[in-house]
Amino acid sequence: MTAALTIAVVEALAVGLWFGLIIGSGTTSAALLGLGILLAGTFLRAGIVDSTVSDIRSAVFLRRGTTALTLAAGWVVWLLIAEYVTGLTGLIVATVFLTGLLTAQFCFERRLFQPHSTNLSSFGPVISAALLAIGAATLLATAWFADWTNGSPLVELEIASTVILVEAVQVAALAFVCCAFLAHQYRVQRLLDSTV
């Protein structure tokens, strides 16, 4: 559970910050910074997954680097597809694409991190991928279609007045974290069960 929570937080921070920089600012420097954050997050995530579920200890950097690069490229392609197709259709097509890509990614990681596992084919990666893709679709849908803010009544203190604002993107980010945790908890548990 700790590993799944750590993986989910790392993935949510990396993808969330990358997504926020790409959507929030159209500058090249923001896109490069976002890509750097995404790559760093995917390397860290791959390292956590590898150290948690791997039953071998050779070629560590190569395995982690390979999975991190393919995962980061997958997130970028997901957003490019969504922006190319646009609208609700783009959201659906990109979500289906991301589900397939993450399923392939999770199967790829399992082959790399547990090559001697006897049960490599299962429906588990699809469930984890679908949960993570739903969280990503929530982020994208909120950025494109939802523009609301709820605020608390003005609270006056002796020194200052405060208002607590909750925006749609914050709710979507929380949904993404929850989906990422559920996806990785299910996936890590199945990977650990297969090594026993």
MDTraj code that builds the backbone (N, CA, C; nanometers):
import mdtraj as md
import numpy as np

residues = "MET THR ALA ALA LEU THR ILE ALA VAL VAL GLU ALA LEU ALA VAL GLY LEU TRP PHE GLY LEU ILE ILE GLY SER GLY THR THR SER ALA ALA LEU LEU GLY LEU GLY ILE LEU LEU ALA GLY THR PHE LEU ARG ALA GLY ILE VAL ASP SER THR VAL SER ASP ILE ARG SER ALA VAL PHE LEU ARG ARG GLY THR THR ALA LEU THR LEU ALA ALA GLY TRP VAL VAL TRP LEU LEU ILE ALA GLU TYR VAL THR GLY LEU THR GLY LEU ILE VAL ALA THR VAL PHE LEU THR GLY LEU LEU THR ALA GLN PHE CYS PHE GLU ARG ARG LEU PHE GLN PRO HIS SER THR ASN LEU SER SER PHE GLY PRO VAL ILE SER ALA ALA LEU LEU ALA ILE GLY ALA ALA THR LEU LEU ALA THR ALA TRP PHE ALA ASP TRP THR ASN GLY SER PRO LEU VAL GLU LEU GLU ILE ALA SER THR VAL ILE LEU VAL GLU ALA VAL GLN VAL ALA ALA LEU ALA PHE VAL CYS CYS ALA PHE LEU ALA HIS GLN TYR ARG VAL GLN ARG LEU LEU ASP SER THR VAL".split()
xyz = np.array([
    [0.0823, -0.1194, 0.0000],
    [0.0000, 0.0000, 0.0000],
    [0.0872, 0.1264, 0.0000],
    [0.1957, 0.1234, 0.0754],
    [0.2864, 0.2378, 0.0795],
    [0.3495, 0.2615, -0.0567],
    [0.3900, 0.1531, -0.1225],
    [0.4503, 0.1664, -0.2558],
    [0.3489, 0.2240, -0.3543],
    [0.2261, 0.1747, -0.3492],
    [0.1230, 0.2238, -0.4407],
    [0.0941, 0.3713, -0.4163],
    [0.0885, 0.4113, -0.2897],
    [0.0647, 0.5520, -0.2581],
    [0.1810, 0.6384, -0.3054],
    [0.3032, 0.5918, -0.2862],
    [0.4205, 0.6664, -0.3316],
    [0.4220, 0.6794, -0.4836],
    [0.3945, 0.5693, -0.5526],
    [0.3900, 0.5721, -0.6989],
    [0.2812, 0.6671, -0.7467],
    [0.1646, 0.6608, -0.6825],
    [0.0527, 0.7474, -0.7221],
    [0.0856, 0.8940, -0.7009],
    [0.1478, 0.9272, -0.5890],
    [0.1834, 1.0672, -0.5612],
    [0.2873, 1.1169, -0.6609],
    [0.3890, 1.0341, -0.6882],
    [0.4919, 1.0739, -0.7846],
    [0.4301, 1.0929, -0.9227],
    [0.3456, 0.9979, -0.9642],
    [0.2836, 1.0090, -1.0959],
    [0.1894, 1.1296, -1.1019],
    [0.1122, 1.1506, -0.9972],
    [0.0196, 1.2639, -0.9960],
    [0.0940, 1.3970, -1.0002],
    [0.2025, 1.4080, -0.9251],
    [0.2803, 1.5319, -0.9280],
    [0.3445, 1.5542, -1.0639],
    [0.4056, 1.4495, -1.1185],
    [0.4740, 1.4641, -1.2474],
    [0.3751, 1.4971, -1.3583],
    [0.2695, 1.4185, -1.3697],
    [0.1714, 1.4400, -1.4764],
    [0.0944, 1.5690, -1.4517],
    [0.0569, 1.5933, -1.3263],
    [-0.0189, 1.7146, -1.2944],
    [0.0577, 1.8426, -1.3230],
    [0.1851, 1.8468, -1.2811],
    [0.2656, 1.9658, -1.3075],
    [0.2920, 1.9822, -1.4567],
    [0.3239, 1.8723, -1.5246],
    [0.3440, 1.8771, -1.6699],
    [0.2175, 1.9259, -1.7391],
    [0.1055, 1.8688, -1.7029],
    [-0.0222, 1.9048, -1.7641],
    [-0.0552, 2.0516, -1.7367],
    [-0.0354, 2.0953, -1.6131],
    [-0.0637, 2.2343, -1.5777],
    [0.0231, 2.3326, -1.6540],
    [0.1502, 2.2990, -1.6697],
    [0.2385, 2.3882, -1.7448],
    [0.2032, 2.3922, -1.8923],
    [0.1667, 2.2785, -1.9496],
    [0.1323, 2.2731, -2.0919],
    [0.0004, 2.3447, -2.1186],
    [-0.1004, 2.3172, -2.0372],
    [-0.2325, 2.3758, -2.0590],
    [-0.2355, 2.5223, -2.0165],
    [-0.1706, 2.5532, -1.9039],
    [-0.1765, 2.6878, -1.8497],
    [-0.0972, 2.7909, -1.9268],
    [0.0121, 2.7503, -1.9869],
    [0.0976, 2.8436, -2.0574],
    [0.1352, 2.7836, -2.1915],
    [0.1278, 2.8622, -2.2942],
    [0.1598, 2.8126, -2.4269],
    [0.3030, 2.8395, -2.4685],
    [0.3900, 2.8733, -2.3751],
    [0.5264, 2.9090, -2.4120],
    [0.6143, 2.7850, -2.4272],
    [0.7183, 2.7996, -2.5044],
    [0.8122, 2.6905, -2.5259],
    [0.8882, 2.6567, -2.3982],
    [0.9247, 2.7583, -2.3218],
    [0.9992, 2.7324, -2.1983],
    [0.9140, 2.6549, -2.0976],
    [0.7849, 2.6871, -2.0898],
    [0.6953, 2.6125, -2.0002],
    [0.6795, 2.4687, -2.0478],
    [0.6711, 2.4484, -2.1792],
    [0.6592, 2.3131, -2.2337],
    [0.7843, 2.2311, -2.2042],
    [0.9021, 2.2917, -2.2179],
    [1.0271, 2.2207, -2.1890],
    [1.0413, 2.1903, -2.0401],
    [1.0042, 2.2867, -1.9568],
    [1.0072, 2.2639, -1.8126],
    [0.9105, 2.1521, -1.7751],
    [0.7912, 2.1555, -1.8320],
    [0.6931, 2.0506, -1.8066],
    [0.7426, 1.9141, -1.8506],
    [0.8071, 1.9086, -1.9664],
    [0.8611, 1.7823, -2.0154],
    [0.9723, 1.7312, -1.9239],
    [1.0547, 1.8217, -1.8743],
    [1.1590, 1.7820, -1.7793],
    [1.1000, 1.7251, -1.6510],
    [0.9957, 1.7891, -1.6004],
    [0.9285, 1.7397, -1.4799],
    [0.8664, 1.6027, -1.5061],
    [0.8028, 1.5886, -1.6216],
    [0.7409, 1.4605, -1.6573],
    [0.8458, 1.3497, -1.6659],
    [0.9586, 1.3769, -1.7312],
    [1.0650, 1.2767, -1.7425],
    [1.1226, 1.2404, -1.6057],
    [1.1472, 1.3401, -1.5232],
    [1.2002, 1.3125, -1.3890],
    [1.1017, 1.2289, -1.3087],
    [0.9737, 1.2632, -1.3185],
    [0.8710, 1.1870, -1.2469],
    [0.8584, 1.0446, -1.2951],
    [0.8679, 1.0239, -1.4274],
    [0.8563, 0.8878, -1.4787],
    [0.9791, 0.8040, -1.4414],
    [1.0981, 0.8658, -1.4379],
    [1.2171, 0.7926, -1.3932],
    [1.2026, 0.7521, -1.2462],
    [1.1561, 0.8451, -1.1635],
    [1.1378, 0.8146, -1.0220],
    [1.0323, 0.7068, -1.0028],
    [0.9226, 0.7179, -1.0755],
    [0.8140, 0.6199, -1.0673],
    [0.8630, 0.4817, -1.1086],
    [0.9384, 0.4754, -1.2195],
    [0.9919, 0.3474, -1.2663],
    [1.0858, 0.2868, -1.1622],
    [1.1645, 0.3718, -1.0980],
    [1.2541, 0.3223, -0.9931],
    [1.1791, 0.2650, -0.8746],
    [1.0709, 0.3290, -0.8360],
    [0.9922, 0.2796, -0.7229],
    [0.9257, 0.1473, -0.7590],
    [0.8685, 0.1404, -0.8798],
    [0.8047, 0.0158, -0.9227],
    [0.9085, -0.0954, -0.9293],
    [1.0227, -0.0669, -0.9884],
    [1.1285, -0.1667, -1.0031],
    [1.1748, -0.2176, -0.8675],
    [1.2043, -0.1272, -0.7757],
    [1.2553, -0.1708, -0.6453],
    [1.1480, -0.2410, -0.5621],
    [1.0209, -0.2149, -0.5916],
    [0.9135, -0.2782, -0.5157],
    [0.8827, -0.4191, -0.5646],
    [0.8789, -0.4389, -0.6955],
    [0.8284, -0.5662, -0.7486],
    [0.9318, -0.6505, -0.8207],
    [1.0510, -0.5987, -0.8449],
    [1.1483, -0.6713, -0.9258],
    [1.2069, -0.7900, -0.8509],
    [1.2260, -0.8981, -0.9242],
    [1.2889, -1.0152, -0.8652],
    [1.4305, -1.0364, -0.9197],
    [1.4815, -0.9382, -0.9966],
    [1.6196, -0.9431, -1.0450],
    [1.6848, -0.8081, -1.0217],
    [1.8166, -0.8059, -1.0222],
    [1.8889, -0.6818, -0.9933],
    [1.9976, -0.6534, -1.0964],
    [1.9719, -0.6741, -1.2243],
    [2.0728, -0.6446, -1.3257],
    [2.0184, -0.5443, -1.4246],
    [2.1054, -0.4672, -1.4833],
    [2.0687, -0.3659, -1.5829],
    [1.9593, -0.2732, -1.5315],
    [1.9726, -0.2308, -1.4072],
    [1.8678, -0.1516, -1.3423],
    [1.8392, -0.0223, -1.4174],
    [1.9429, 0.0546, -1.4484],
    [1.9198, 0.1840, -1.5114],
    [1.8574, 0.1683, -1.6492],
    [1.9024, 0.0684, -1.7237],
    [1.8482, 0.0467, -1.8573],
    [1.6999, 0.0131, -1.8509],
    [1.6614, -0.0741, -1.7588],
    [1.5195, -0.1099, -1.7437],
    [1.4368, 0.0109, -1.7032],
    [1.4832, 0.0822, -1.6042],
    [1.4089, 0.1986, -1.5563],
    [1.4023, 0.3074, -1.6629],
    [1.5131, 0.3302, -1.7314],
    [1.5166, 0.4326, -1.8358],
    [1.4239, 0.4005, -1.9507],
    [1.4215, 0.2751, -1.9904],
    [1.3351, 0.2335, -2.1003],
    [1.1883, 0.2551, -2.0660],
    [1.1487, 0.2110, -1.9482],
    [1.0079, 0.2266, -1.9104],
    [0.9716, 0.3733, -1.8890],
    [1.0638, 0.4499, -1.8321],
    [1.0355, 0.5913, -1.8072],
    [1.0177, 0.6681, -1.9378],
    [1.1035, 0.6435, -2.0339],
    [1.0933, 0.7142, -2.1621],
    [0.9665, 0.6768, -2.2382],
    [0.9316, 0.5483, -2.2372],
    [0.8091, 0.5095, -2.3077],
    [0.6855, 0.5658, -2.2393],
    [0.6872, 0.5703, -2.1071],
    [0.5723, 0.6262, -2.0355],
    [0.5591, 0.7763, -2.0611],
    [0.6696, 0.8502, -2.0526],
    [0.6649, 0.9949, -2.0778],
    [0.6197, 1.0231, -2.2208],
    [0.6706, 0.9469, -2.3162],
    [0.6280, 0.9641, -2.4558],
    [0.4794, 0.9350, -2.4706],
    [0.4300, 0.8369, -2.3982],
    [0.2878, 0.8047, -2.4030],
    [0.1992, 0.9181, -2.3538],
    [0.2387, 0.9830, -2.2450],
    [0.1613, 1.0966, -2.1944],
    [0.1606, 1.2112, -2.2953],
    [0.2740, 1.2365, -2.3579],
    [0.2818, 1.3445, -2.4565],
    [0.1938, 1.3130, -2.5774],
    [0.2009, 1.1895, -2.6261],
    [0.1186, 1.1507, -2.7410],
    [-0.0297, 1.1566, -2.7053],
    [-0.0647, 1.1186, -2.5829],
    [-0.2043, 1.1279, -2.5373],
    [-0.2567, 1.2708, -2.5515],
    [-0.1800, 1.3666, -2.5040],
    [-0.2238, 1.5064, -2.5120],
    [-0.2265, 1.5563, -2.6557],
    [-0.1293, 1.5144, -2.7356],
    [-0.1280, 1.5550, -2.8769],
    [-0.2513, 1.5013, -2.9511],
    [-0.2877, 1.3773, -2.9254],
    [-0.4078, 1.3199, -2.9886],
    [-0.5322, 1.3970, -2.9448],
    [-0.5417, 1.4247, -2.8165],
    [-0.6581, 1.4975, -2.7659],
    [-0.6687, 1.6357, -2.8292],
    [-0.5577, 1.7050, -2.8439],
    [-0.5609, 1.8383, -2.9022],
    [-0.5797, 1.8345, -3.0532],
    [-0.5324, 1.7285, -3.1186],
    [-0.5487, 1.7175, -3.2633],
    [-0.6940, 1.6890, -3.3000],
    [-0.7571, 1.5962, -3.2303],
    [-0.8962, 1.5607, -3.2611],
    [-0.9917, 1.6663, -3.2038],
    [-0.9630, 1.7210, -3.0893],
    [-1.0369, 1.8265, -3.0179],
    [-1.1780, 1.7849, -2.9750],
    [-1.2295, 1.8626, -2.8813],
    [-1.3658, 1.8449, -2.8335],
    [-1.3879, 1.7149, -2.7581],
    [-1.5144, 1.6791, -2.7456],
    [-1.5526, 1.5573, -2.6746],
    [-1.4988, 1.4335, -2.7458],
    [-1.4989, 1.4363, -2.8779],
    [-1.4446, 1.3234, -2.9538],
    [-1.2958, 1.3062, -2.9240],
    [-1.2238, 1.4157, -2.9180],
    [-1.0816, 1.4097, -2.8853],
    [-1.0581, 1.3535, -2.7462],
    [-1.1427, 1.3924, -2.6515],
    [-1.1320, 1.3417, -2.5156],
    [-1.1529, 1.1906, -2.5126],
    [-1.2538, 1.1424, -2.5836],
    [-1.2833, 0.9989, -2.5860],
    [-1.1734, 0.9212, -2.6573],
    [-1.1330, 0.9694, -2.7740],
    [-1.0283, 0.9002, -2.8504],
    [-0.8985, 0.8969, -2.7705],
    [-0.8614, 1.0083, -2.7095],
    [-0.7379, 1.0138, -2.6317],
    [-0.7444, 0.9225, -2.5094],
    [-0.8595, 0.9133, -2.4466],
    [-0.8749, 0.8263, -2.3291],
    [-0.8639, 0.6791, -2.3678],
    [-0.9266, 0.6420, -2.4789],
    [-0.9157, 0.5038, -2.5265],
    [-0.7705, 0.4729, -2.5639],
    [-0.7069, 0.5678, -2.6332],
    [-0.5656, 0.5499, -2.6690],
    [-0.4800, 0.5337, -2.5444],
    [-0.5018, 0.6202, -2.4440],
    [-0.4213, 0.6141, -2.3220],
    [-0.4434, 0.4825, -2.2482],
    [-0.5648, 0.4332, -2.2474],
    [-0.5916, 0.3038, -2.1835],
    [-0.5116, 0.1930, -2.2509],
    [-0.5130, 0.1912, -2.3828],
    [-0.4360, 0.0910, -2.4553],
    [-0.2867, 0.1067, -2.4336],
    [-0.2401, 0.2298, -2.4372],
    [-0.0980, 0.2560, -2.4194],
    [-0.0509, 0.2183, -2.2794],
    [-0.1295, 0.2532, -2.1775],
    [-0.0915, 0.2191, -2.0409],
    [-0.0980, 0.0684, -2.0172],
    [-0.1932, 0.0023, -2.0811],
    [-0.1988, -0.1440, -2.0710],
    [-0.0709, -0.2047, -2.1276],
    [-0.0302, -0.1583, -2.2448],
    [0.0945, -0.2063, -2.3046],
    [0.2138, -0.1706, -2.2153],
    [0.2131, -0.0507, -2.1584],
    [0.3208, -0.0061, -2.0695],
    [0.3308, -0.0960, -1.9468],
    [0.2172, -0.1255, -1.8856],
    [0.2189, -0.2081, -1.7659],
    [0.2634, -0.3512, -1.7964],
    [0.2230, -0.4037, -1.9106],
    [0.2687, -0.5370, -1.9524],
    [0.4191, -0.5351, -1.9810],
    [0.4652, -0.4280, -2.0442],
    [0.6077, -0.4102, -2.0734],
    [0.6876, -0.4040, -1.9437],
    [0.6395, -0.3274, -1.8461],
    [0.7079, -0.3173, -1.7179],
    [0.7120, -0.4522, -1.6478],
    [0.6039, -0.5257, -1.6570],
    [0.6010, -0.6567, -1.5913],
    [0.7020, -0.7510, -1.6543],
    [0.7134, -0.7470, -1.7860],
    [0.8127, -0.8315, -1.8554],
    [0.9552, -0.7915, -1.8164],
    [0.9791, -0.6603, -1.8017],
    [1.1137, -0.6143, -1.7653],
    [1.1470, -0.6400, -1.6188],
    [1.0521, -0.6097, -1.5301],
    [1.0795, -0.6166, -1.3874],
    [1.0610, -0.7560, -1.3292],
    [0.9808, -0.8398, -1.3951],
    [0.9581, -0.9765, -1.3478],
    [0.9633, -1.0744, -1.4654],
    [1.0783, -1.0892, -1.5280],
    [1.0855, -1.1744, -1.6470],
    [1.0621, -1.3222, -1.6191],
    [1.0809, -1.3656, -1.4951],
    [1.0650, -1.5069, -1.4622],
    [0.9272, -1.5384, -1.4048],
    [0.8396, -1.4403, -1.4029],
    [0.7058, -1.4628, -1.3494],
    [0.6295, -1.5595, -1.4399],
    [0.5575, -1.6503, -1.3787],
    [0.4859, -1.7516, -1.4568],
    [0.3532, -1.7013, -1.5092],
    [0.2938, -1.6051, -1.4431],
    [0.1615, -1.5567, -1.4823],
    [0.1740, -1.4165, -1.5404],
    [0.2180, -1.4059, -1.6655],
    [0.2378, -1.2746, -1.7266],
    [0.1148, -1.2246, -1.8014],
    [0.0215, -1.3097, -1.8319],
    [-0.0970, -1.2647, -1.9050],
    [-0.2152, -1.2599, -1.8098],
    [-0.2759, -1.1454, -1.7990],
    [-0.3942, -1.1304, -1.7151],
    [-0.4688, -1.0048, -1.7556],
    [-0.5848, -0.9893, -1.6999],
    [-0.6679, -0.8738, -1.7290],
    [-0.6331, -0.7561, -1.6376],
    [-0.5465, -0.7784, -1.5393],
    [-0.5095, -0.6767, -1.4417],
    [-0.4556, -0.5474, -1.4994],
    [-0.3621, -0.5534, -1.5961],
    [-0.3102, -0.4285, -1.6517],
    [-0.4180, -0.3413, -1.7173],
    [-0.5200, -0.4035, -1.7738],
    [-0.6275, -0.3268, -1.8381],
    [-0.7060, -0.2484, -1.7334],
    [-0.7335, -0.3105, -1.6205],
    [-0.8081, -0.2421, -1.5142],
    [-0.7278, -0.1237, -1.4603],
    [-0.6004, -0.1470, -1.4325],
    [-0.5144, -0.0387, -1.3825],
    [-0.5036, 0.0736, -1.4845],
    [-0.4858, 0.0368, -1.6114],
    [-0.4737, 0.1371, -1.7169],
    [-0.6021, 0.2173, -1.7321],
    [-0.7153, 0.1497, -1.7256],
    [-0.8438, 0.2191, -1.7395],
    [-0.8661, 0.3177, -1.6248],
    [-0.8312, 0.2779, -1.5032],
    [-0.8453, 0.3694, -1.3886],
    [-0.7581, 0.4933, -1.4057],
    [-0.6346, 0.4736, -1.4466],
    [-0.5435, 0.5865, -1.4651],
    [-0.5890, 0.6749, -1.5812],
    [-0.6392, 0.6147, -1.6883],
    [-0.6881, 0.6921, -1.8027],
    [-0.8130, 0.7716, -1.7666],
    [-0.8976, 0.7163, -1.6819],
    [-1.0166, 0.7908, -1.6367],
    [-0.9747, 0.9138, -1.5564],
    [-0.8744, 0.8977, -1.4705],
    [-0.8227, 1.0121, -1.3963],
    [-0.7653, 1.1182, -1.4883],
    [-0.6912, 1.0753, -1.5903],
    [-0.6345, 1.1695, -1.6873],
    [-0.7441, 1.2378, -1.7680],
    [-0.8469, 1.1630, -1.8045],
    [-0.9590, 1.2216, -1.8783],
    [-1.0310, 1.3264, -1.7939],
    [-1.0381, 1.3032, -1.6646],
    [-1.0984, 1.4018, -1.5743],
    [-1.0187, 1.5316, -1.5757],
    [-0.8859, 1.5189, -1.5714],
    [-0.8013, 1.6389, -1.5794],
    [-0.8248, 1.7148, -1.7094],
    [-0.8243, 1.6410, -1.8194],
    [-0.8399, 1.7035, -1.9503],
    [-0.9792, 1.7649, -1.9671],
    [-1.0814, 1.6932, -1.9249],
    [-1.2183, 1.7441, -1.9364],
    [-1.2366, 1.8704, -1.8540],
    [-1.1770, 1.8732, -1.7374],
    [-1.1881, 1.9920, -1.6525],
    [-1.1180, 2.1110, -1.7157],
    [-1.0006, 2.0864, -1.7729],
    [-0.9264, 2.1957, -1.8361],
    [-1.0006, 2.2506, -1.9575],
    [-1.0690, 2.1645, -2.0294],
    [-1.1378, 2.2072, -2.1513],
    [-1.2799, 2.2559, -2.1282],
    [-1.3554, 2.1883, -2.0428],
    [-1.4998, 2.2121, -2.0368],
    [-1.5506, 2.2736, -1.9075],
    [-1.4764, 2.2664, -1.8010],
    [-1.5262, 2.3158, -1.6716],
    [-1.4504, 2.4419, -1.6321],
    [-1.5246, 2.5435, -1.6012],
    [-1.4626, 2.6680, -1.5575],
    [-1.5453, 2.7253, -1.4431],
    [-1.5412, 2.6589, -1.3305],
    [-1.6154, 2.7063, -1.2154],
    [-1.5250, 2.7166, -1.0932],
    [-1.5680, 2.7989, -1.0021],
    [-1.4990, 2.8177, -0.8758],
    [-1.6032, 2.8331, -0.7672],
    [-1.5891, 2.7574, -0.6615],
    [-1.6754, 2.7720, -0.5451],
    [-1.5941, 2.8336, -0.4334],
    [-1.6523, 2.9271, -0.3665],
    [-1.5813, 2.9922, -0.2582],
    [-1.6621, 2.9929, -0.1309],
    [-1.5919, 2.9945, -0.0207],
    [-1.6582, 3.0043, 0.1088],
    [-1.6992, 3.1493, 0.1314],
    [-1.7912, 3.1696, 0.2215],
    [-1.8234, 3.3088, 0.2557],
    [-1.6996, 3.3784, 0.3134],
    [-1.6975, 3.5070, 0.3006],
    [-1.5862, 3.5869, 0.3500],
    [-1.5747, 3.5703, 0.5013],
    [-1.4569, 3.5279, 0.5437],
    [-1.4305, 3.5115, 0.6863],
    [-1.3431, 3.6274, 0.7294],
    [-1.3961, 3.7077, 0.8182],
    [-1.3218, 3.8252, 0.8618],
    [-1.2546, 3.7977, 0.9947],
    [-1.1250, 3.8165, 0.9945],
    [-1.0448, 3.8062, 1.1154],
    [-1.0045, 3.9473, 1.1560],
    [-0.9438, 3.9607, 1.2686],
    [-0.9038, 4.0946, 1.3131],
    [-0.8011, 4.1560, 1.2188],
    [-0.7141, 4.0749, 1.1620],
    [-0.6061, 4.1268, 1.0796],
    [-0.6446, 4.1315, 0.9324],
    [-0.7128, 4.0288, 0.8853],
    [-0.7416, 4.0200, 0.7424],
    [-0.8712, 3.9440, 0.7184],
    [-0.9138, 3.9441, 0.5927],
    [-1.0306, 3.8672, 0.5505],
    [-0.9834, 3.7566, 0.4578],
    [-1.0431, 3.6401, 0.4712],
    [-1.0033, 3.5288, 0.3851],
    [-1.1248, 3.4649, 0.3197],
    [-1.0989, 3.4129, 0.2029],
    [-1.1983, 3.3360, 0.1290],
    [-1.1283, 3.2098, 0.0798],
    [-1.1914, 3.0954, 0.1001],
    [-1.1357, 2.9694, 0.0514],
    [-1.2017, 2.9383, -0.0820],
    [-1.1195, 2.9282, -0.1862],
    [-1.1693, 2.8999, -0.3199],
    [-1.1363, 2.7568, -0.3601],
    [-1.2338, 2.6881, -0.4162],
    [-1.2138, 2.5541, -0.4709],
    [-1.2467, 2.5622, -0.6183],
    [-1.1473, 2.5322, -0.7026],
    [-1.1657, 2.5383, -0.8467],
    [-1.1847, 2.3985, -0.9034],
    [-1.2409, 2.3928, -1.0215],
    [-1.2678, 2.2650, -1.0875],
    [-1.1395, 2.1861, -1.1091],
    [-1.0325, 2.2539, -1.1438],
    [-0.9063, 2.1844, -1.1694],
    [-0.8513, 2.1198, -1.0428],
    [-0.8764, 2.1780, -0.9273],
    [-0.8325, 2.1181, -0.8019],
    [-0.9088, 1.9897, -0.7727],
    [-1.0374, 1.9899, -0.8010],
    [-1.1184, 1.8691, -0.7836],
    [-1.0720, 1.7610, -0.8809],
    [-1.0420, 1.8009, -1.0046],
    [-0.9926, 1.7052, -1.1041],
    [-0.8573, 1.6479, -1.0626],
    [-0.7704, 1.7306, -1.0071],
    [-0.6402, 1.6822, -0.9608],
    [-0.6570, 1.5802, -0.8487],
    [-0.7501, 1.6055, -0.7590],
    [-0.7784, 1.5100, -0.6519],
    [-0.8338, 1.3798, -0.7086],
    [-0.9203, 1.3896, -0.8078],
    [-0.9739, 1.2697, -0.8736],
    [-0.8619, 1.1916, -0.9416],
    [-0.7680, 1.2625, -1.0041],
    [-0.6554, 1.1955, -1.0690],
    [-0.5697, 1.1226, -0.9668],
    [-0.5435, 1.1848, -0.8522],
    [-0.4646, 1.1199, -0.7467],
    [-0.5359, 0.9938, -0.6980],
    [-0.6658, 1.0025, -0.6768],
    [-0.7422, 0.8854, -0.6307],
    [-0.7390, 0.7729, -0.7337],
    [-0.7590, 0.8071, -0.8602],
    [-0.7542, 0.7060, -0.9665],
    [-0.6152, 0.6448, -0.9772],
    [-0.5121, 0.7279, -0.9664],
    [-0.3745, 0.6772, -0.9737],
    [-0.3461, 0.5834, -0.8570],
    [-0.3926, 0.6186, -0.7381],
    [-0.3705, 0.5318, -0.6226],
    [-0.4409, 0.3978, -0.6409],
    [-0.5673, 0.4008, -0.6805],
    [-0.6412, 0.2755, -0.7007],
    [-0.5750, 0.1898, -0.8088],
    [-0.5336, 0.2525, -0.9176],
    [-0.4705, 0.1790, -1.0271],
    [-0.3398, 0.1140, -0.9817],
    [-0.2570, 0.1898, -0.9135],
    [-0.1277, 0.1363, -0.8732],
    [-0.1382, 0.0393, -0.7555],
    [-0.2341, 0.0593, -0.6683],
    [-0.2560, -0.0350, -0.5583],
    [-0.2945, -0.1715, -0.6150],
    [-0.3865, -0.1714, -0.7090],
    [-0.4302, -0.2965, -0.7711],
    [-0.3133, -0.3619, -0.8454],
    [-0.2393, -0.2830, -0.9194],
    [-0.1296, -0.3345, -1.0009],
    [-0.0147, -0.3866, -0.9157],
    [0.0284, -0.3091, -0.8179],
    [0.1395, -0.3507, -0.7332],
    [0.1025, -0.4757, -0.6533],
    [-0.0200, -0.4821, -0.6037],
    [-0.0621, -0.5997, -0.5287],
    [-0.0583, -0.7244, -0.6147],
    [-0.1038, -0.7128, -0.7388],
    [-0.1002, -0.8285, -0.8301],
    [0.0428, -0.8666, -0.8647],
    [0.1294, -0.7676, -0.8835],
    [0.2699, -0.7977, -0.9133],
    [0.3385, -0.8660, -0.7949],
    [0.3099, -0.8179, -0.6748],
    [0.3702, -0.8793, -0.5571],
    [0.3152, -1.0196, -0.5333],
    [0.1868, -1.0389, -0.5600],
    [0.1277, -1.1718, -0.5435],
    [0.1871, -1.2719, -0.6420],
    [0.2266, -1.2242, -0.7600],
    [0.2818, -1.3165, -0.8591],
    [0.4241, -1.3588, -0.8269],
    [0.4915, -1.2850, -0.7378],
    [0.6289, -1.3234, -0.7010],
    [0.6315, -1.4188, -0.5839],
    [0.5196, -1.4336, -0.5147],
    [0.5161, -1.5208, -0.3976],
    [0.5125, -1.6651, -0.4398],
])
top = md.Topology()
chain = top.add_chain()
for i, resn in enumerate(residues, 1):
    res = top.add_residue(resn, chain, resSeq=i)
    for name in ("N", "CA", "C"):
        top.add_atom(name, md.element.get_by_symbol(name[0]), res)
traj = md.Trajectory(xyz[None], top)
